Amino acid sequence: MRSSVVLIGILLAAIIYVFYETSYQSMKSRSSSHRQQGFVNLLTTRFDFKNKPLEDLSYTSFNKSNDTQVFIRAVQTYASNGLIVIASFDFTYAAMAMNLFLTSYKRFNITNHLFVASDSLGCGKIEPYGAHCIQYLNMKKAKAPSIYNSRDYNIKACVKPRIILECLNTGLDVLLVDLDIVFLKNPLSYFQYCQDCDVITQYDSAGKQINSGFFLVRNTRRAIHLFEQVVKMIPSKPVGDQVYMNRAARKLGKKIKIHHLPGELFQLGNVFFTQGHRIFIGDNPCNECVLVHNNYIVSLEAKIYRFKEYGLWVVDEHGYYSDSDRKYIIYDNPIQFNHNEKYKGFDTKKMELMSLKAAFVIGRILNRTVILPKFHCQGANGYKPLTGQMCHFGTHYSVRKFESYLPVLTTYREHVFLEHPLVPKMIKESKSETFLIYGPLWQHPDRGLSSHPDSVNVLKPKGDRVLSTEIRKWFLSKSSPILVFHSLYNEFDTDNKEVSDMLDVLSKAIKNTDFMQLRQ
């Protein structure tokens, strides 16, 4: 009896061993013979995600789980024609993600996209706009903006190769799109350039290498091997993901086939904005451009501001454009002081800085938002303007520093703000008469007011410096949404704490920088 039990036990053990060995070899064979499937599909089958209802793919469901399989199910659900379009972001870049979706994906009906959030709040910001989104990680520092090439920035950026590898393991091609991109044409048709290429990438100005902000990875064994190598290279304290991608590509050499997209069609930020002399909306239109990659500039704030001035920003969060109750101030910088005998002794940049401070003081006193003027380009660092070209605030001053003291929503707008289609018509058409506050600049006989149009209403303060009480007396009763000034070459008397406090804030907020905003 005992021997029979032992024999049965041995037989059962043998059967179980053969079953698991056969299953293992089958899995191993399928994985090695068809790398496109990868281990991911086997796990997906085991967990039977195909039977999950689509409503389980809501972002709230994703936020409850970091399970790799939920991510893969989302990728498989939203992909079409063997392609998934991926963009990685965190909460601080949610507005940039919205802009990419609205200007590019929605405009060109690119439905096979998936935004991948590295925190629990990101998806909640962009899902209401109709974007597909999933939480992939829950990074501790995802809620704080990161400066380019900082340690935090590099850690966040190095998540992208891992995401791409997981997508490749589902058998899909992957198009990676950075958030600081706007499509001017649908780029998907341009990937027919090289049918047998493993990677098709935007050309990087630093050399003929992969640009990690925009590239297509085809689902080939060579491409999968490339990203396996990239992921292995990434240490706990990484440098940028682009470094590892190009290092791995050089190591593979001719074993990987990489094609570079035409630089004149897929333009980088230094090509489109700097070399193309594109400052404000309408400057030097690029009819052949497929996309604009807003790189070669430091800080999220500067990227958004540059998009705004060139008319490539459409996010209306908190009524930024559509608020019909907000009131504004506009003014000009009409005089080029340098190299002009009439204004000998005056410096253009210093005078325009004085005007900028005056505008924000008036804005604080009257509770109005300042619409920035155009600035003369003189003194611009890192930018060679065209003859007679005017520049924007970010050409001279750090946008990030400025916004750290003065919140953009309540204190200022870009110069082209009133041209935006989301600004209510009644705001655009409701301007006051034009005012000019008389000051020391105009007292010289050669700089009199005779050249100003009769329509300009000249107001004269009691002294050389303007008082806050005079501003209230002249303008507080003005109901026009837009209060118009000819110019604001005026200094203010620090006669009350409100004015002195504002001037103190401005002295800290306004910091000189270069065109790429490298000096923060």
Salt bridges, closest charged atoms under 4 A:
ASP90 OD2 - LYS156 NZ 2.84
ASP152 OD1 - LYS141 NZ 3.63
ASP178 OD1 - LYS160 NZ 3.02
ASP180 OD1 - HIS293 NE2 3.19
ASP180 OD2 - LYS303 NZ 2.64
ASP196 OD2 - LYS257 NZ 2.84
ASP198 OD1 - ARG222 NE 3.09
GLU228 OE2 - ARG35 NH2 2.47
GLU228 OE1 - HIS225 ND1 3.88
ASP241 OD2 - LYS160 NZ 3.31
GLU317 OE2 - LYS125 NZ 2.39
ASP323 OD2 - ARG326 NE 3.88
GLU352 OE2 - HIS376 ND1 2.52
GLU429 OE2 - LYS425 NZ 3.98
GLU491 OE2 - ARG465 NH2 3.99
GLU498 OE1 - ARG472 NH2 2.51
ASP501 OD2 - LYS497 NZ 2.66
ASP504 OD2 - LYS508 NZ 3.47
